[in-house]
Structure formats: C-alpha cells, structure tokens
Amino acid sequence: MYVGRFVVVGPEVAAYRVSSRSFPDRRVIEREGALTVAPTPDAPETDNPYVSYNCYREAAGHAVVGNGSHVDPVTEKLGLGYPPRDALAESLLALDYEKDDYDTPRIAGVLADDGSAYVGTVRKDALLVEAVEEPTLVATYEKASPEPIGFDAASAPDAAAEAYSAAFEHAVCAVGVVRDGDGGYETAVENGDR
C-alpha cells in the first residue's frame, strides 16, 4: 500500500518517512540545527516547492517532525511559548493542505517538553490535532486520520530504521527521534542507498 509521507508520534518516540513515486531522489541532511529533506546531488532539477523542506527541528525542549514548510512555524511558535496543540493547529490551519494535484495533507507531530505528544494533520476537508498516549501514525494518503500503530523503537536509529522499513511502498528516507533522558532528543537518519 502506498501511503505517501508519514509521521509516527508517541510519548517517547517520533519518526518521519518520505515515501515517493514522483521524487525518489531525495535524502535527509543535517543543516543549521535542522534535519532537511533535500534532493540528492544527481536528482533532476525541479521548481516544486514541496520537494525540499525541514522535516525535524527543536525549540524550547520540544521536537517537531513533519512533511513540509509548516515544521518551521510550528517550531517558532513553540519557541515563543505556545502550547504544542495550539502551535500545531495554528500553523497547519495557516498553511493549509498542499495545493498540488493531489491536495496533499500536511502532517506533523510534537514531542513536548512535559512528556506529552501530539499529532496533527490538515486535509482539504478537516483539521485534526490530537494528544497521543501511544505511537500514532498519520500519512498523506490512505491513512490521513491519526491511528495507533505498533512501533517498538527504543533508540533514534531504531526509529529511523523501523519507519524506513515499514510495510508501505516507495520508501525514500526516514528520521527517528527519541527523548534522551536529559531534556533533549537523540536523532538518526536512514537514507537507504542515497
């Protein structure tokens, strides 16, 4: 099954995976304190605004994962002291779903500084933001409403590997995030052979 890009968010772990039929020549790189989805050096040039973006950032003890440019305003609002639910809801609503041929939903998750976790999506027909108490998945296609998922990763590399190898088609790259026990986050990247 092809579900497109997806996030998994639970109280202790988060992951993001790029799955793509149209733009598989991408990888995750570390850049200026963020993890960024970017074209590989040999990728064809494109002016598509949805191909490259920050997919992970931290602010004020919070970790944010997501499938597009909304990751930045969510992070900025958290840095200003917004509660995670409000930062997700306001940013997703302001940027709305992607205006591409598929009306692609925007998806995001937050591991909050108080140990809680949130997942959100904005689709053409709905804005959903939920607190989650177990690993929860939301994807751009087929699974565009949050649903619990078995996700057993205990480390960032395990989370990235588990997201990358999940039984959904067209894996491109993945990011894993776990709380490090010191109020921060450990991250890892799985770029496959890219």
Secondary structure as GFF3:
##gff-version 3
##sequence-region A 1 194
A	DSSP	beta_strand	6	9	.	.	.	ID=ss1
A	DSSP	beta_strand	13	19	.	.	.	ID=ss2
A	DSSP	beta_strand	26	31	.	.	.	ID=ss3
A	DSSP	beta_strand	34	39	.	.	.	ID=ss4
A	DSSP	beta_strand	53	59	.	.	.	ID=ss5
A	DSSP	beta_strand	62	66	.	.	.	ID=ss6
A	DSSP	alpha_helix	71	79	.	.	.	ID=ss7
A	DSSP	alpha_helix	84	95	.	.	.	ID=ss8
A	DSSP	beta_strand	106	111	.	.	.	ID=ss9
A	DSSP	beta_strand	117	123	.	.	.	ID=ss10
A	DSSP	beta_strand	126	131	.	.	.	ID=ss11
A	DSSP	beta_strand	136	139	.	.	.	ID=ss12
A	DSSP	beta_strand	147	148	.	.	.	ID=ss13
A	DSSP	alpha_helix	156	164	.	.	.	ID=ss14
A	DSSP	beta_strand	171	179	.	.	.	ID=ss15
A	DSSP	beta_strand	185	190	.	.	.	ID=ss16
###
